[in-house]
């Protein structure tokens, strides 16, 4: 099983690299839509839609919503509104996890799928086609008065998305190893008994290290970048726990079987669906990217 998981993870890493850096941005946006459509197919089971026609209809409806949301968020104001609503939803999901994780209704699960997957598509797609302008000194070049002339490099969307993925991976791996070594206090025992507060702290430490590297790479202020990345890391944990809550409510161990050794698509992207809207809101809202 471990070899199978590693093999699948390797294939996914290659596909991610090709999708981000080899395809044209619009093709990558389409690929993101395909992946999330598969996620919508799996999410339909959380809402007790087991028949193929019903699940297809749910996935098609969400695909239509992604298209409409993509068109609507052409303006920066509309994009920030949608991302803000998404972050508000994830805050409510956190309260749901804390106070009443056993409450599960099919209709609520289907509505939650819209709140989870539509903003995640918009956030990832808009990040993919975004651009970050950074200024770096032109070493050895002198301008008027003897000052160095700065030139501008554009950090493209794929690089920005890659750092989001690395932050999420760091949160997951750091939590796994810290939890195994130091885990004592359960984080959300009614939803995911294996997660601990010690693991969360270890995950955030790993996130801080990755964020420091990202700040250097993207020419951003280190301390605000680390603080912001830790918030994104916390949201990624909420995303993971929320999917676990819906799986438990639907009586499912995994969201699907499409990924050997890993389960379904949602089992791999659950953390990203929560982290992406906050990540995009912070970068677009602060004017760091456009």
N, C-alpha and C positions, 0 to 999 in steps of 0.2 A: 504493500500500500504506500509506503514512504517513497519508494522509487517511482511509483506511478504519479504521486503528487509532485515530485520534483520534475519529472518529465513534462507533466502538464503545465507546471509553472514556467518551465523553460520555453515551451511553445507560446504561452501567453505573453511572456516578456518579448519574444521576437515579434509577435503580432503587434504588440504595443509600440515597439520601436518603429516598425514599418508604418503603422498607422499614423504616428506622430510626425515622423521625419521624412518618409519616402513618398507619401501620398500628398497631392495638393490639398490645401486646407479645406476646401469645400467637400472633397471626397472623404476627408477625415470626419467632417461634420455628419455626412451621410452614414459613415461607419458607426459613429456614436449613436445615431438614431436606430440603426439595425440592432446594436447591442442592447439598447434600452427597450426596444420592442420585444426582444427575447425576454428581458426582465419583466416587462408588462405581462407577457404570456404566463410567466411563473407567478407573478403577483396575483393573477386572477384566482389561483388556487387558494390564496389566503382568504378570499371572499367567497369561497364555496362554489366557484365556477369550475366544474370539473369536465363538463362536456366540451368537446373540441370547438363547435360553433360559437359557444358562449365565450370561450377564452380568446378565440380569434377576434370576435367582435370587440372585446375589451381592449386587446392589444391594438386593433385598428383605430379605436376611438382615441387612445392615448397618442398614437402616431399622428393623428389629425390635430390633436391639441398641441403637440410639439411643433408642428408646422405653423399653426396659428400663433403660438407663443414666440416662435422665431421671428415671424413677420412683425409682431407687435413690439418686440424689444429692439427694433432697429434704432429707436431713440434711446438715449442714455437714461432719460427720466423714467421711461417705462421699464427699462431693464432693472434699474435700482428698486422700483416698486415691487417687481416680481421677486427679486432676490430678498428684499426685506420681508415680504410675506412668507417666503420659504423659511427664512431664519426664525420668524415668529412661530411657524409650524413646528420646527424642530425643538424650540423651547417648550412648546406644549407637549410634544412627544416625550421630552425629558420628564415633565410632571406626570404624564401618563405612566411612564415606566416606574416612577417612584411610588405613586399613590394607588394605581389600579391596573396593574399589568394583566390581571386575570380577566378583565372585561374585554370580551371579544365579540363583535357582531360583524356579520358578513358585509353589510352595507357600509359600516365604518371602515372596514379594511379596504374595500374598493375605493372609497373616497380618499383614504390615506395614500393609496397607490398613486393617485393623481398628484397629491401634495408632495410626494417623494420624488416621483420620476420626471414630471414635467419641468420643475425648476432645475433638476440635476442636468437634464438635457440642455436647457438654455444656458446654464452656467458653463458647462464644458464646451459647448459649441461656441459661445461668445469668447471664451478664453482662447480657444484654438485659433480664432481669426483675429485676435487682439495683437497689439504691439506695444512694447515698452521702450521708451526713449531714454537712453542713458548717455551721460557725458563723461568722457575720459580724456585725460590730457594727452596731447600728441607729444610724446617724449622727444626732446631734442629739437622741437620746432618752436621758433620764437616769433612772436607777433610784435605789434606796435608797442614800443616802450619796454621791450624785453620780456613780456609775459608770454607764457606758453599758450598756444592756441588749442582750445578744446575741440575735439571732433565728436560727432554723435553716432553711436552705434544703436541699431534697433534690435532689441531682444524680441523674437517672434513668439507667437502663441504656443507652438509645440514645446518650447523650452519652459514656458510658464506653466503649462499643464503638467509637464514632467515633474517639476518641483512639487506640485500638488500631490501627484501620485507617490513621490518619495516621502513626503510628510506623512501620508496615510500609512504607507508601508512601515515607516519608522515607528509610528504609534503602535501598530500591530505587533511587530517583532519585538520592540522594547518591552511591551506589556507581557508578551509570551514568556520571555526569558526572566524578566524580573518577577513575574508571577510564580513561575516554577521555583525560583530560588528563594524568594522572600514572602510569597503570598500567604497571608493569614486571614485578613478581613475581607469578607465577601462584598463585592461591589453591588451586584444586583442578583441576589440568590434566587429570587422568584422567576427570573428571566434567563440568566446565564450563570449557573453556579460556579463555573470555572474562573470567572473574572474576579480580580481582587483590586483593592485600593492600592496595594503595593505595586501590582502590575500596571495600574494606571500611571502611577508616579514614574515607573521605569519607562513607560511609553512616552511620557512627556519629556523626560530627559533625552531620549533618543530624538524626539521631534526638535528639541532645542538645538541639538548638534547639527541636524540636517538644515534647520532654519538659518543657523549661522553661516553655513556653507552657501545657502541660497542667497542670503543677503550680500555676501561677498561677490557671488556670481552676477547678481542682478544690480549691483551697486546701490543697495538700499541700506538704511540705517539699521545696525545690528540689533539693538535692544528692542525697538518697536517691532521689528520683523520676528524676533524670537517670541515675544509676547503674543503677537497675532497668530503665529503658527501654532502655539500651544492651544489657543482658543479653537483653531481649526482642528487640531488633534482631538480635543475634547468632543467636538461635534462628530468627528469620525467614529468615536466610541459610541455616542448616542445612536448613530446610524446603525451600527452593528447590533446594538442591543434592541433597537426597535424592530429590526427584521427578525431577530430571535423571538421577540414577543409575538409577532404575527405568526411565525412558524409554529410556535408552541400552541397558540390559540387555534390554529388550523390542524394541529396534530401531525405536523410534518417535521422530519429530522433535517432535511435539506430542501432548498427551494426547487431543486431539479436534479437532473442526472447528466446534463450535457457536458460537464467538465469532469473527466475521470479523476477520482481521488479528491475532488474539491466540491462536488455537488453541482449546484446550478449557477447561472450567471449572477443572480442576486447575492449568492453566498460570497462572490468575489468583489462585487461593486457596492455592497450595502454601506460600507464606510464612506466611499467616495460620494454617494448620493447625498449624504448629509454635509460632508466637508466642502464640496464644490460650491454650493450657494454662498456660504460664508466667505470662502476664499475669494470668490469673484466679487462679492459685495465690497469686501475690504479693498481690493485692488482697483476696481472701477470707481468706487465711492471716493477713494482718496485721490483719484486722478493719476494713479501710478501707471495705469495702462489705459489705452483708448482703442 
